[in-house]
Amino acid sequence: MMTCQQTEQLRAWLTLEAIEVAAWPQLSLLCWGRHDQWISGADALATYERNWRFVAQDMLTAAEANLIRGLVERHGKGAFNG
């Protein structure tokens, strides 16, 4: 059985590894032509970076901005190329 700390660590890891597209408004708009319900964290970061000019930054929720920061730290080695 997992401890609460282990459960939280797993949840944090999964949040940046398996991204549910529909849960993130701006990502969902960027993925309008895709049929994937879930994408990898690396793919999500690449999608944000590749299409950053289309992101309504003033419409980013705090949660989605935090997701992007987490993706940058985990998959972008701290650098956002958008």
ABEGO torsion letter per residue (X at the ends): XBBAAAAAAAAAAAAAABBBAAABAAAAAAAAABABABBBAAAAAAAAAAAAAABBAAABBAAAAAAAAAAAAAAAGGBBBX
